[in-house]
Amino acid sequence: MHTLRTTLAALVALAAVCAAQTAIAGKWEGETDGGASIVLDLTVKGAELSGTLTRNGQSTSISEGKVAEKGFSFKATLGGQSETFSGEVSGETLRVWLDRQGSEKAVVFTRVKG
């Protein structure tokens, strides 16, 4: 019985990660409080997240990206400085924030259709 519960728990966790992967992949647009336009173009393979972050027309590659059951994280270079980002997905919306600023400063992104 213990083995069955463990197996079921692992399958539920795997299904949640797979759902998060599918939900995050794609192109997203958002805007900072200061009016900077940001586009995320995200690709997911397994639990790895990659792609580009474009801020006001300047693109940078995403590195060290990870997808987890409850969210995702990655690094990107802004203004010559490496920054760590975290986020969460909810339907057609992403909330993404700089870790050093915290989630209360999240930028809300919407999926680009088509």
N, C-alpha and C positions, 0 to 999 in steps of 0.2 A: 504494500500500500504506500509506503514511504517513497519507493522508487517511482510509482505512478504519479504521485504529487510533485515530485521533483521534475519529472519529465514534462508534466503539464505546465508547470511554472516556467520551465525553460522555453517551451513552445509559445506560451503567451508573450514572454519577453521578446523572443525572436520575431513574432508577428508585429509587435509594437515598433521594433526597430525598422522592420521592412516597410511598415506603413509610413513612418517618419521619413524614410529615404525617398519614397515615391512622392510624398507631399512636398519635400524641400526642393527637389530637382526642378530646374527651369529658370526663367528670367523674371526678376522682381524689380520694381521701381519704388523709391521712397524719397523723402526730403527731410533734411535736418531742421531743427528749430531755427537755425541761422539761414535757411534757404538754399543750402547746397543740395543739388540733385545727386542721388546715388542710385546706381543700377548694380544689382547682383545677378550674375549668370552662373548658376550652380549646377554641378554634376555630382552624382553620388554613385560610388561603386563599393558595394559591401557597406562597411561602416566608415568609409573614407569620403570626405567632402573636398571638392576642388572647384576651380572656376576662376572668375575674375570679379573684382570690385572696381566700379568706375565712379569716380567722384568728380563732378563738374567737367566731364570729358576726359579725365586722366585715369587710365586703367592700371591696375596692379594685380598680380596673381595672388590667389589665395593659397596659403600653405598650412600644413599641420591641421587640416580640417577633419573633424570627427562628427559623426552622427550618433546620437544616443536615443534612448526611449523617450526622454522628456525634452530633448532639444538638440542643439548642435553648437560647435565652436570652431573657430579658425583664426589664423593670423594673416594680416595684410600690412603692407607698408603705406603709411600716409605721411606726407610731408617729410620723407626721409627717415621716419621712425617706425619700427615694427610695433604694431598694436594687436592686442588680443580681443576678439569679439566673441560674444555668446548670443544665443537666440533661441527662440521657440516658434513653432508653427501652429497655427490654428486655422484650419480650412484654407482659404485663399489669402491669408494674412501671415506675414512674418513680423516678429518683433526682434530687433537686433540692437545690441548695445556694446559700447566699448567697456571692457571689464573694469578699467580704471575709473569710469564714471558711474557705473551701476545701472541696474535695469530701469530705474526711474527716468533715465535719459534715453530710453529706447527710441529708435526710429521705426516707424511702422511702414512696411513694404506691402505692396499689392502685386499679385501675379500679372505679368504681361500676357494678354491673350493672343493666341495665334502665333 
